[in-house]
């Protein structure tokens, strides 16, 4: 059974400091919904509040139509997978998975049947008699998932479940979590600080900063249409040029910048003529042309400052106006011909860019 979570104006303070500050959102049934943000933004505190391990100071939490706010954790019909797995070292895999069922006073045959069913879902049934110290990190994570699934929750809560794994295992477990989600169709509330994890797995993402949600949306929309400077910079590499909006032309805008007049997609933000803003575009949308050709649309005069080979990608930084580093990236080989010192036009298609409102800062003292 997949049941949505509804969080209404939840606040949690530690002393006078609000770790979670008036947060509201609602998941869809069976949705994989991510809480994404840097360390200290309140995402784990919010997850623990949904699980019942952190008492909130204000607001309400619902699972479907059932109010959870004052219920103890074992009565919430949620299951949490902790960052450190929290497996009992003296118990076998099977005993760890049945532990929650014992607390719920299921009979012995039912406990074993349900535990083995969960272990089969995570493909660990053949290791049921092993102890946790006989398992790899990825296998321990699967056991922790099986234990959560065994109690048949209506919602699965995951607290940075892949953070203790190496890069290769993280990729493997992403695929496993996606498969398990598709097989169980459970609503999943997933906490992470890893942008790639969220972008690759989530149905929707809530981006958090300083205890608040700053933007909610599907990963592609969040990546290509950030609503704030924070969202633009946190969700991957970004080029951001300060400027002032001078005109609208259809769905595009003209922006006067220290590097010249640029054309960008107006986006969904309500900006006014004369307003300070940032032109935002991703490194993968950048095109490089030799300076000897005529200046292209959105062409910025620059000089290649550094190049990097990252296996599947080439990355490049070109300096404009003497100091501003503009980033470009492309599949391996596509940027290999450019060398340090090459004079280039850095350009980008207007449709692959957008405008971001300037935040409260003295932009006149900043570089482009």
MITOR-242682 format. One record per residue (C-alpha): residue number from 1; residue in three letters; x, y, z. Coordinates in pm, whole numbers. Each point is the difference from the previous one (the first is absolute). Layout:
BEGIN
+-----+-----+--------+--------+--------+
!   i !  aa !      x !      y !      z !
+-----+-----+--------+--------+--------+
! NUM ! ALA !      X !      Y !      Z !
...
+-----+-----+--------+--------+--------+
END
This chain:
BEGIN
+-----+-----+--------+--------+--------+
!   i !  aa !      x !      y !      z !
+-----+-----+--------+--------+--------+
!   1 ! UNK !      0 !      0 !      0 !
!   2 ! UNK !    143 !    336 !   -106 !
!   3 ! UNK !   -109 !    296 !    209 !
!   4 ! UNK !    102 !    364 !    -50 !
!   5 ! UNK !    169 !    210 !    268 !
!   6 ! UNK !   -123 !    351 !     75 !
!   7 ! UNK !    213 !    243 !    200 !
!   8 ! UNK !   -173 !    323 !    102 !
!   9 ! UNK !    195 !    299 !    137 !
!  10 ! UNK !    239 !   -215 !    203 !
!  11 ! UNK !    252 !    174 !    222 !
!  12 ! UNK !    263 !   -165 !    220 !
!  13 ! UNK !    234 !    207 !    218 !
!  14 ! UNK !    314 !    -89 !    190 !
!  15 ! UNK !      8 !    269 !    264 !
!  16 ! UNK !    -78 !    321 !   -187 !
!  17 ! UNK !    133 !   -127 !   -331 !
!  18 ! UNK !   -264 !   -133 !   -247 !
!  19 ! UNK !    146 !   -313 !   -161 !
!  20 ! UNK !   -323 !    -35 !   -200 !
!  21 ! UNK !   -184 !    325 !    -65 !
!  22 ! UNK !   -366 !     -3 !   -112 !
!  23 ! UNK !     39 !   -280 !   -257 !
!  24 ! UNK !   -296 !   -128 !   -204 !
!  25 ! UNK !    -21 !   -257 !   -280 !
!  26 ! UNK !   -206 !   -299 !   -109 !
!  27 ! UNK !    116 !   -313 !   -180 !
!  28 ! UNK !   -203 !   -203 !   -247 !
!  29 ! UNK !    -88 !   -364 !     76 !
!  30 ! UNK !    290 !   -223 !   -108 !
!  31 ! UNK !    223 !    300 !    -72 !
!  32 ! UNK !    375 !      8 !     67 !
!  33 ! UNK !     28 !    343 !    157 !
!  34 ! UNK !    344 !    140 !     89 !
!  35 ! UNK !    104 !    249 !    267 !
!  36 ! UNK !    323 !    141 !   -141 !
!  37 ! UNK !    235 !    256 !    146 !
!  38 ! UNK !    337 !     69 !    164 !
!  39 ! UNK !     97 !   -119 !    347 !
!  40 ! UNK !   -190 !    183 !    270 !
!  41 ! UNK !   -295 !    103 !   -217 !
!  42 ! UNK !   -252 !   -198 !    209 !
!  43 ! UNK !    -78 !   -288 !   -234 !
!  44 ! UNK !     88 !   -285 !    241 !
!  45 ! UNK !   -175 !    176 !    289 !
!  46 ! UNK !   -312 !     22 !   -217 !
!  47 ! UNK !     26 !   -370 !    -93 !
!  48 ! UNK !     37 !    -94 !    368 !
!  49 ! UNK !   -307 !    210 !     77 !
!  50 ! UNK !   -201 !   -197 !   -257 !
!  51 ! UNK !    129 !   -326 !    155 !
!  52 ! UNK !    -89 !    116 !    350 !
!  53 ! UNK !    356 !     20 !    133 !
!  54 ! UNK !     -5 !    382 !     26 !
!  55 ! UNK !   -283 !    189 !    168 !
!  56 ! UNK !   -107 !    306 !   -197 !
!  57 ! UNK !    -73 !    343 !    148 !
!  58 ! UNK !   -269 !    100 !   -249 !
!  59 ! UNK !   -191 !   -137 !   -296 !
!  60 ! UNK !   -157 !   -333 !    -92 !
!  61 ! UNK !    111 !   -320 !   -174 !
!  62 ! UNK !   -244 !   -236 !   -173 !
!  63 ! UNK !     30 !   -342 !   -164 !
!  64 ! UNK !   -298 !      1 !   -231 !
!  65 ! UNK !   -281 !    138 !    214 !
!  66 ! UNK !    149 !   -134 !    325 !
!  67 ! UNK !    160 !    261 !    226 !
!  68 ! UNK !    344 !   -117 !    115 !
!  69 ! UNK !    115 !    298 !    203 !
!  70 ! UNK !    -43 !   -153 !    346 !
!  71 ! UNK !     23 !   -372 !    -85 !
!  72 ! UNK !    307 !   -200 !    113 !
!  73 ! UNK !    226 !   -135 !   -278 !
!  74 ! UNK !   -129 !   -361 !     14 !
!  75 ! UNK !   -357 !    115 !    -67 !
!  76 ! UNK !     73 !    221 !   -300 !
!  77 ! UNK !      9 !   -270 !   -271 !
!  78 ! UNK !    332 !    139 !   -120 !
!  79 ! UNK !    339 !   -172 !     -9 !
!  80 ! UNK !    335 !    178 !     12 !
!  81 ! UNK !    333 !   -115 !   -144 !
!  82 ! UNK !    279 !    173 !    191 !
!  83 ! UNK !    324 !    134 !   -144 !
!  84 ! UNK !    211 !   -245 !    205 !
!  85 ! UNK !   -235 !   -299 !    -73 !
!  86 ! UNK !    -45 !    -69 !    379 !
!  87 ! UNK !     29 !   -379 !    -33 !
!  88 ! UNK !     42 !   -214 !    312 !
!  89 ! UNK !    348 !   -155 !    -31 !
!  90 ! UNK !    -83 !   -309 !    210 !
!  91 ! UNK !   -306 !    -89 !   -210 !
!  92 ! UNK !    -15 !   -172 !   -337 !
!  93 ! UNK !   -142 !    174 !   -304 !
!  94 ! UNK !   -331 !   -181 !     52 !
!  95 ! UNK !    -13 !     92 !    368 !
!  96 ! UNK !     68 !    366 !    -80 !
!  97 ! UNK !   -282 !      6 !   -253 !
!  98 ! UNK !   -249 !   -170 !    233 !
!  99 ! UNK !     83 !    230 !    292 !
! 100 ! UNK !   -262 !    260 !    -84 !
! 101 ! UNK !   -261 !   -270 !    -49 !
! 102 ! UNK !     75 !   -141 !    345 !
! 103 ! UNK !    -61 !    343 !    153 !
! 104 ! UNK !   -335 !      1 !   -178 !
! 105 ! UNK !    -76 !   -343 !    150 !
! 106 ! UNK !    -44 !   -190 !   -327 !
! 107 ! UNK !      0 !   -378 !     41 !
! 108 ! UNK !    321 !   -188 !    -79 !
! 109 ! UNK !   -107 !   -153 !   -334 !
! 110 ! UNK !   -134 !    333 !   -121 !
! 111 ! UNK !    322 !    176 !    106 !
! 112 ! UNK !    220 !   -238 !   -198 !
! 113 ! UNK !   -228 !      3 !   -305 !
! 114 ! UNK !    -10 !    380 !    -12 !
! 115 ! UNK !    373 !     34 !     67 !
! 116 ! UNK !     94 !   -243 !   -278 !
! 117 ! UNK !   -237 !    177 !   -238 !
! 118 ! UNK !    177 !    330 !     74 !
! 119 ! UNK !    344 !   -159 !    -38 !
! 120 ! UNK !   -106 !   -137 !   -339 !
! 121 ! UNK !   -105 !    350 !   -110 !
! 122 ! UNK !    348 !    133 !     79 !
! 123 ! UNK !    167 !   -321 !   -133 !
! 124 ! UNK !    155 !   -102 !    331 !
! 125 ! UNK !   -198 !   -316 !     85 !
! 126 ! UNK !    298 !   -229 !    -60 !
! 127 ! UNK !    200 !    187 !    268 !
! 128 ! UNK !   -268 !    -17 !    268 !
! 129 ! UNK !    223 !   -187 !    249 !
! 130 ! UNK !    301 !    229 !    -25 !
! 131 ! UNK !     97 !    261 !    258 !
! 132 ! UNK !     34 !    369 !    -99 !
! 133 ! UNK !    382 !    -11 !     30 !
! 134 ! UNK !      1 !   -264 !   -274 !
! 135 ! UNK !   -169 !    237 !   -245 !
! 136 ! UNK !    122 !    281 !   -226 !
! 137 ! UNK !   -127 !    354 !     46 !
! 138 ! UNK !   -244 !    -41 !   -287 !
! 139 ! UNK !   -132 !   -327 !    144 !
! 140 ! UNK !    -47 !    160 !    342 !
! 141 ! UNK !   -198 !    278 !   -163 !
! 142 ! UNK !   -225 !   -258 !   -166 !
! 143 ! UNK !    -61 !   -166 !    336 !
! 144 ! UNK !    -96 !    335 !    152 !
! 145 ! UNK !   -245 !     51 !   -289 !
! 146 ! UNK !   -142 !   -351 !     48 !
! 147 ! UNK !    -54 !     66 !    371 !
! 148 ! UNK !   -193 !    316 !    -85 !
! 149 ! UNK !   -209 !   -176 !   -266 !
! 150 ! UNK !    -81 !   -296 !    227 !
! 151 ! UNK !   -239 !    198 !    221 !
! 152 ! UNK !   -203 !     91 !   -312 !
! 153 ! UNK !     12 !    379 !     45 !
! 154 ! UNK !   -214 !    245 !   -193 !
! 155 ! UNK !    301 !    228 !    -43 !
! 156 ! UNK !    375 !    -66 !     -9 !
! 157 ! UNK !    237 !    260 !    149 !
! 158 ! UNK !    363 !     -5 !   -119 !
! 159 ! UNK !    267 !    208 !    175 !
! 160 ! UNK !    302 !     37 !   -233 !
! 161 ! UNK !      1 !   -378 !    -60 !
! 162 ! UNK !    293 !      0 !   -242 !
! 163 ! UNK !    237 !    241 !    172 !
! 164 ! UNK !    217 !   -276 !    155 !
! 165 ! UNK !     58 !   -181 !   -329 !
! 166 ! UNK !    278 !     49 !   -253 !
! 167 ! UNK !    -75 !    153 !   -341 !
! 168 ! UNK !    -51 !   -331 !   -184 !
! 169 ! UNK !   -230 !   -140 !    269 !
! 170 ! UNK !   -200 !    322 !      9 !
! 171 ! UNK !    -75 !    -36 !   -370 !
! 172 ! UNK !   -103 !   -363 !     47 !
! 173 ! UNK !   -221 !     80 !    296 !
! 174 ! UNK !   -170 !    284 !   -186 !
! 175 ! UNK !   -116 !   -256 !   -254 !
! 176 ! UNK !   -107 !   -236 !    279 !
! 177 ! UNK !   -199 !    268 !    181 !
! 178 ! UNK !   -173 !     93 !   -326 !
! 179 ! UNK !    -84 !   -367 !    -65 !
! 180 ! UNK !   -128 !    -55 !    356 !
! 181 ! UNK !   -211 !    315 !    -22 !
! 182 ! UNK !   -155 !   -110 !   -328 !
! 183 ! UNK !    -70 !   -346 !    141 !
! 184 ! UNK !   -151 !    116 !    331 !
! 185 ! UNK !   -163 !    325 !   -126 !
! 186 ! UNK !     49 !    146 !    350 !
! 187 ! UNK !      4 !    371 !     65 !
! 188 ! UNK !    364 !     87 !     74 !
! 189 ! UNK !    129 !    306 !    183 !
! 190 ! UNK !    375 !     10 !    -67 !
! 191 ! UNK !    259 !    233 !    156 !
! 192 ! UNK !    332 !     73 !   -171 !
! 193 ! UNK !    257 !    274 !    -59 !
! 194 ! UNK !    108 !   -169 !   -326 !
! 195 ! UNK !   -140 !    188 !   -300 !
! 196 ! UNK !     64 !   -284 !   -247 !
! 197 ! UNK !   -179 !   -245 !    228 !
! 198 ! UNK !   -306 !    224 !     12 !
! 199 ! UNK !      2 !     85 !   -371 !
! 200 ! UNK !     34 !   -364 !   -105 !
! 201 ! UNK !   -259 !   -155 !    235 !
! 202 ! UNK !   -262 !    255 !    106 !
! 203 ! UNK !   -346 !     51 !   -140 !
! 204 ! UNK !      8 !    341 !    170 !
! 205 ! UNK !    254 !    189 !    209 !
! 206 ! UNK !    -44 !    247 !    285 !
! 207 ! UNK !    317 !    209 !     23 !
! 208 ! UNK !     69 !    127 !    353 !
! 209 ! UNK !    212 !    283 !    134 !
! 210 ! UNK !     22 !    127 !    359 !
! 211 ! UNK !   -299 !   -203 !    114 !
! 212 ! UNK !   -230 !    107 !   -284 !
! 213 ! UNK !   -108 !   -150 !   -331 !
! 214 ! UNK !    109 !    237 !   -277 !
! 215 ! UNK !   -129 !   -191 !   -305 !
! 216 ! UNK !   -197 !   -317 !    -77 !
! 217 ! UNK !    -26 !   -170 !   -337 !
! 218 ! UNK !    100 !   -288 !   -228 !
! 219 ! UNK !    379 !    -42 !    -36 !
! 220 ! UNK !     25 !    120 !   -360 !
! 221 ! UNK !   -207 !    309 !     72 !
! 222 ! UNK !    205 !     78 !    310 !
! 223 ! UNK !    328 !    -45 !   -190 !
! 224 ! UNK !    -91 !    209 !   -304 !
! 225 ! UNK !   -225 !    258 !    169 !
! 226 ! UNK !    141 !     88 !    342 !
! 227 ! UNK !   -195 !    275 !    174 !
! 228 ! UNK !    283 !    134 !    218 !
! 229 ! UNK !    375 !     44 !    -14 !
! 230 ! UNK !     30 !   -266 !    269 !
! 231 ! UNK !   -197 !   -252 !   -208 !
! 232 ! UNK !    201 !     78 !   -312 !
! 233 ! UNK !    334 !    -51 !    174 !
! 234 ! UNK !    -97 !   -298 !    217 !
! 235 ! UNK !   -157 !   -211 !   -274 !
! 236 ! UNK !    316 !    -55 !   -203 !
! 237 ! UNK !    256 !    223 !   -170 !
! 238 ! UNK !   -130 !    338 !   -111 !
! 239 ! UNK !    109 !    313 !   -182 !
! 240 ! UNK !   -160 !    313 !    146 !
! 241 ! UNK !     53 !    346 !   -148 !
! 242 ! UNK !   -128 !    310 !    178 !
! 243 ! UNK !   -195 !    251 !   -202 !
! 244 ! UNK !   -307 !    217 !    -34 !
! 245 ! UNK !   -314 !    -89 !   -191 !
! 246 ! UNK !    -55 !    246 !   -288 !
! 247 ! UNK !   -277 !   -149 !   -218 !
! 248 ! UNK !   -231 !   -295 !    -69 !
! 249 ! UNK !    -34 !   -155 !   -345 !
! 250 ! UNK !   -260 !   -275 !     -2 !
! 251 ! UNK !    114 !   -263 !    247 !
! 252 ! UNK !    351 !    142 !     13 !
! 253 ! UNK !    168 !    288 !    178 !
! 254 ! UNK !    282 !    238 !    -80 !
! 255 ! UNK !    249 !     48 !    281 !
! 256 ! UNK !    278 !    257 !     14 !
! 257 ! UNK !    306 !   -156 !    165 !
! 258 ! UNK !    364 !    110 !     47 !
! 259 ! UNK !     81 !   -252 !   -276 !
! 260 ! UNK !   -248 !    140 !   -250 !
! 261 ! UNK !   -367 !    -22 !    -89 !
! 262 ! UNK !   -131 !   -357 !     41 !
! 263 ! UNK !   -327 !   -171 !    -94 !
! 264 ! UNK !   -148 !   -251 !    247 !
! 265 ! UNK !   -322 !   -189 !     54 !
! 266 ! UNK !   -223 !    206 !    225 !
! 267 ! UNK !    -95 !   -300 !    213 !
! 268 ! UNK !   -292 !     -6 !    244 !
! 269 ! UNK !    117 !    266 !    241 !
! 270 ! UNK !   -173 !    336 !     -8 !
! 271 ! UNK !    278 !    247 !    -71 !
! 272 ! UNK !    -40 !    365 !    -92 !
! 273 ! UNK !    182 !    217 !   -252 !
! 274 ! UNK !    300 !    156 !    173 !
! 275 ! UNK !     16 !   -270 !    268 !
! 276 ! UNK !    335 !   -150 !     96 !
! 277 ! UNK !     24 !   -369 !    -88 !
! 278 ! UNK !    236 !   -281 !    -94 !
! 279 ! UNK !     23 !   -174 !   -335 !
! 280 ! UNK !     26 !   -372 !     75 !
! 281 ! UNK !    126 !   -276 !   -232 !
! 282 ! UNK !    152 !   -342 !     57 !
! 283 ! UNK !    355 !    -95 !   -113 !
! 284 ! UNK !   -133 !   -273 !   -230 !
! 285 ! UNK !   -194 !    259 !   -203 !
! 286 ! UNK !    315 !    202 !    -77 !
! 287 ! UNK !    140 !      7 !   -351 !
! 288 ! UNK !    357 !    113 !    -68 !
! 289 ! UNK !    104 !    168 !   -324 !
! 290 ! UNK !    336 !    149 !   -103 !
! 291 ! UNK !     15 !    377 !     44 !
! 292 ! UNK !     87 !     46 !   -368 !
! 293 ! UNK !   -362 !    -68 !   -100 !
! 294 ! UNK !   -275 !    262 !     24 !
! 295 ! UNK !   -143 !     37 !    350 !
! 296 ! UNK !   -287 !   -249 !     35 !
! 297 ! UNK !   -327 !     62 !    183 !
! 298 ! UNK !     78 !     27 !    373 !
! 299 ! UNK !    370 !     -8 !    -82 !
! 300 ! UNK !    231 !     92 !    288 !
! 301 ! UNK !    367 !     73 !    -70 !
! 302 ! UNK !    217 !   -225 !    218 !
! 303 ! UNK !    329 !   -186 !     25 !
! 304 ! UNK !     39 !   -368 !     89 !
! 305 ! UNK !    151 !    -14 !    350 !
! 306 ! UNK !     -8 !   -371 !     85 !
! 307 ! UNK !   -115 !   -334 !   -137 !
! 308 ! UNK !    -80 !   -325 !    180 !
! 309 ! UNK !    -55 !   -357 !   -118 !
! 310 ! UNK !   -245 !   -189 !    224 !
! 311 ! UNK !    -38 !   -325 !   -191 !
! 312 ! UNK !   -350 !     32 !   -138 !
! 313 ! UNK !     20 !    380 !     -9 !
! 314 ! UNK !    227 !    283 !   -110 !
! 315 ! UNK !    -25 !    315 !    210 !
! 316 ! UNK !    137 !    342 !    -78 !
! 317 ! UNK !     15 !    341 !    170 !
! 318 ! UNK !     31 !    313 !   -213 !
! 319 ! UNK !     78 !    337 !    156 !
! 320 ! UNK !   -204 !    301 !   -108 !
! 321 ! UNK !     66 !    363 !     93 !
! 322 ! UNK !    330 !   -105 !    153 !
! 323 ! UNK !   -136 !   -201 !    292 !
! 324 ! UNK !   -345 !   -153 !    -45 !
! 325 ! UNK !     22 !   -375 !    -56 !
! 326 ! UNK !   -262 !   -136 !   -240 !
! 327 ! UNK !    -40 !   -378 !     10 !
! 328 ! UNK !    -57 !   -232 !   -292 !
! 329 ! UNK !    -42 !   -376 !     -5 !
! 330 ! UNK !    -60 !   -261 !   -271 !
! 331 ! UNK !     38 !   -371 !    -63 !
! 332 ! UNK !    362 !   -116 !    -14 !
! 333 ! UNK !    187 !    121 !   -306 !
! 334 ! UNK !   -228 !    288 !    -93 !
! 335 ! UNK !    210 !    263 !    180 !
! 336 ! UNK !    336 !   -171 !    -39 !
! 337 ! UNK !    117 !    230 !   -281 !
! 338 ! UNK !     -7 !    311 !    219 !
! 339 ! UNK !    321 !     97 !    179 !
! 340 ! UNK !     85 !    245 !    272 !
! 341 ! UNK !     36 !    350 !   -142 !
! 342 ! UNK !   -237 !    -54 !   -295 !
! 343 ! UNK !   -218 !    304 !    -68 !
! 344 ! UNK !   -362 !   -106 !    -36 !
! 345 ! UNK !   -360 !    107 !    -13 !
! 346 ! UNK !   -196 !   -161 !    282 !
! 347 ! UNK !   -363 !    -13 !   -111 !
! 348 ! UNK !   -324 !   -170 !     99 !
! 349 ! UNK !   -344 !    -37 !   -163 !
! 350 ! UNK !   -257 !    235 !    157 !
! 351 ! UNK !   -246 !   -289 !     40 !
! 352 ! UNK !    247 !   -188 !    223 !
! 353 ! UNK !     30 !    291 !    243 !
! 354 ! UNK !   -227 !    179 !    243 !
! 355 ! UNK !    -12 !    299 !    230 !
! 356 ! UNK !     38 !    -16 !    377 !
! 357 ! UNK !    -97 !    294 !    217 !
! 358 ! UNK !    287 !    166 !    184 !
! 359 ! UNK !    -10 !    -61 !    374 !
! 360 ! UNK !     67 !    257 !    274 !
! 361 ! UNK !    363 !     73 !    -51 !
! 362 ! UNK !    220 !    287 !   -114 !
! 363 ! UNK !     43 !   -122 !   -354 !
! 364 ! UNK !    175 !    314 !   -107 !
! 365 ! UNK !    298 !   -109 !    210 !
! 366 ! UNK !     12 !   -343 !   -158 !
! 367 ! UNK !    160 !   -113 !   -322 !
! 368 ! UNK !   -200 !    -99 !   -307 !
+-----+-----+--------+--------+--------+
END
